[in-house]
Amino acid sequence: MIFLTAAILSFCSIIYELQLAALLASFLGNTIFRYILVVGLYLSALGIGAILANRWLKTVNESAWFLCKLEVILSLLGSSSILLLGLFYLHSSALVFLFLSYSVVILIGILSGFELPILLHLKIDKQPAILAMNYFGAVAGSLFFSLFAFPQLGLFATSFLVGAFNGLVVVILAWKLKSKFLIMAGLFIVIILLLAIFAATSWQDNFSAIFSAL
Amino acid sequence: MKKIHSIYLVAFIFSVLGIIYQLLIAQALTVLSGNSIVKYSLVIGFYLFASGIGSFLVGKKSLKKIPEVLLKTELLVSLVATISIPVIYFFHIFQRYLVLTPSRQQFFILIFWLVSGVIIVAVGWLKGRELALIIGLSKEHHFKQVNIVLSLDYFGCLAGALIFYFILISQFNLFQIVAISAVANLLTVFIFVIYYFSFSNRRFLSVSVILFILTIAFAVNSATIEQYFLKKFYFRPYEINFSTVFMPNKDVPDIQIFDSPYQQISLTKISAVNPSIYIDTNDYSRDIYLLSRYSRKLFIQPDFPANYLFSLNGNIQSFSGSEELNAEYSVHVPIIANGVPERVLIIGGGNGITAREILKYDQVKEIIQVEIDPEVIRLAKENKIFKTINNDSLNDPRVHVVVDDGFAFLKVNHSRFDAVFIDVQWPYDYNLSRIFSRELFSFVKNRLEPAGFLAIVAIFSPTDTANWEILRNTLSVAGFQTIVPYFTVLEDSNAAAIEFIKKITADLANQGKLIDHQKLLKQYLLEIFLAGHIYAKVQPSVDHLAYQDFNLPLNVLNQQRFDLAFDYSYLSFNPVVESNGVKRVNSIFQPAFYVLFKH
């Protein structure tokens, strides 16, 4: 189960970043620069997150609880990031938009940075395999996003789908921790986001239509 | 300097170099195969995966003799990185040879991607090993130092990415960057290992000195190497023969490359007299001779630089011998059909050809030209060949050049225009797709005067009904009620052109073959020159204005050809077909125009 978790988490976090890069490139132009900057910031933020995780977290139990709660936040933030960035773009000046959007990129990066050290901490004897699965998730995520999700699903549906995957991790972790509340919370997120996928096309459509008033 | 500090420094430098290698390979694949977003995502994904695996598979034995293993690893990294770009280019030449040979199985094309994949994985693998070794070194000092090394590794990625984008790619070609990085890599590891570990194994030292000299030689000759691959990219022999696939194109003049962080800009001179040279299997010299039967350009301006190809990232934008054909149709047909505008916006079109045509109208008061790449603008304003081709249009007092992205410009600029020209090549990747999105079209609609029009300069084929439908849906969703496609249609009854066809088929006729010259001419015209254009208006209107002669110095367009441009029956094109089922619309949230991999 922990291998699956490791793969899903890196799959989700790389797609969160790639979709933000795609949207930023659309809004601001200069595509290659946006991708380079987002990937660079993401990796740096992962580093910061990893350092913080090593400083803050002491016991295994503490780490597991922290990770579970963290994933609740990440699935909510990640799945709404496209909508958030779109709203920032419509309602703020250029500089404020830059600040807010790159803050979201860095925030998701830092939060994702906690994941790997905690997972490694949870099962010390399986570290190599956990790392391998984590890397594998990142490849799968970059392939899935650039070849399929972006052109076929669109950014809205992609962000909901990936958020739902992330919610699944909450359920898995909460199951291990035997926390009924977090299981319910996780299931709630998964169900809501899966339902949202059905509405994603029309939301995306409505959101695009708002541009015709600008 | 304390030993641990030098470990930090080396970790940082290696991480900077690591991301530069990744971005280099991604950029090479983008230039060769298009769609930057797909290529960058794939390279970064596979590289990270390989480096993860590489870092685990460092055995305990290796960790006991780190300096030696590190030196070995770095020698390999420098070697693989140096050859990475040339190998990718070589296999691309090979791939094009396979594509052109009908008897080859299509899956052989995968060889190119397999080789590229192997190179990415090899570099990633070695870099992963290297990180594990550096961490091993820092562990000898104190366990806490590992975190610092790791975080320096992450920050190095950001620094390297910025260095690559802001300094390297806008100053050097890919071969130079690879050589510079490899030299830096060798020097770093050399100084580090020798200075701190007094490691002296003669064999390693001699190997690394040889490698060092080779890398320097590579760096010095990178301009020649680049020219070899560029010529292979733009010119290939018409006779497909394996023995000549990798032979240098000696009789081709050097290709001029202008470095820009946005794209590879190139200007290629083709010798119009040598019929053995062909570009993309099109015979440009035949085309230009045929076109000269329809165009007055080379009669009026015999000194016009007629054999230059202008390309972006390897995609041909215009051929100076025949550019007037599409330029006149894409500018004058919509203007004659809708009325002469006073304020005009051009999005893209940095080469100044569209502006040149629009400036022919005295009624035009102002042209705002929005182009993202300052290097293209600089060329159009300063380069002698560009300036002759575009008649120095961008230095005209009526033209105001803005260096900005079209989407970003339209969002904040709320002034009104009588006409908007989108002069960007037909979208083949996610990046260009957004210029043809419903969001950008909505911006354009809101900036147009009520009777204004939008003209799309990008050309499409009348047989490409799928993309035509998406474009029509997208324009219609954005609020354009009149969407008119038209085509560059040259009449097949032209006596001079038929004479030309008779001349080039004389040999066949002498052999007793029966040739229908008019049919052959029509076939040539449809194959070579036919291009679809689109103009759109917010107002619903049944008909366009009739042809009007403004007494402009036009080379191709006349009343007969203007009327033919709207004669869809000539092309068996049906623009009113309603798509059944879901209407596909191109949006920035979901691109609909793209090619994932092109050969």
Interface residues (C-beta under 8 A of the other chain):
Chain A: I14 L18 A22 L23 A25 S26 F27 L28 G29 N30 T31 I32 F33 Y35 I36 L37 V39 G40 L41 L43 S44 L46 G47 I48 A50 I51 N54 I82 A94 P128 L131 A132 N134 Y135 F136 A138 V139 A140 G141 S142 L143 F145 S146 L147 F150 P151 L153 G154 L155 F156 Q204 F207 S208 F211 S212 A213 L214
Chain B: I19 L23 Q27 T30 S36 I37 V38 Y40 S41 L42 I44 G45 F46 L48 F49 S51 G52 I53 S55 F56 N147 L150 S151 D153 Y154 F155 C157 L158 A159 G160 A161 L162 F164 Y165 P261 Y262 I372 D404 D405 G406 F407 A408 K411 V412 Y430 N431 R434 S437 R438 E439 S442 F443 K445 N446 A478 G479 S587 I588 F589 Q590 P591 A592 Y594 L596
